[in-house]
Amino acid sequence: MNERRDVTRFKGNPVTLLGTELKIGDKAPDFTVVDNALAPVTLSSYAGKIIIISAVPSLDTPVCDTETRRFNQEAASLPDNVVLLTISQDLPFAQKRWCGAAGIDRVITLSDYRERSFGLAYGVLIKELVLLARCIFILDTNGVIRYIQQVPEVTAEPDYADVISAVKAVLQGE
């Protein structure tokens, strides 16, 4: 299994990421996660859409809470052919509870707790914590990775403006 260090930190300490390192221009690998009703979901479930994937450690933390709420707001201004997925290791029951309490209606939360299929396929599973590193991927309608933002400190928020700018660039290219 591939291991990478010095890509990201957790509270200032380097962590090891497990899985394949993806690059812009790569075909996005498929994965299997579960939705809030425990039903399996794959990347191909969203074929033909522009997909924003926000990998986060846990929705029950302040930064992940803020990030997901912010992306939920941003999603309101995006066209219907853009889907925003937030994937974490949280149990689906916790995700559903959190979404209800937070009023999340545009972001789709998915859990990688069963197989860690997403975390390993996208190279964002933190070995030491068995959580996902904070990372944003944008895929075009052909499933090609057009943008990656690996946040260098897991406890920091992503650059939202850069993500939205990248989504708009992908939209223009479609």
Secondary structure, 3 states (H helix, E strand, C coil): CCEECCCCEECCEECCEECCCCCCCCECCCCEEECCCCCEEEHHHHCCCEEEEEECCCCCCHHHHHHHHHHHHHHCCCCCCEEEEEEECCCHHHHHHHHHHHCCCCEEEEECCCCCHHHHHCCCEECCCCEECCEEEEECCCCEEEEEEECCECCCCCCHHHHHHHHHHHHHHC
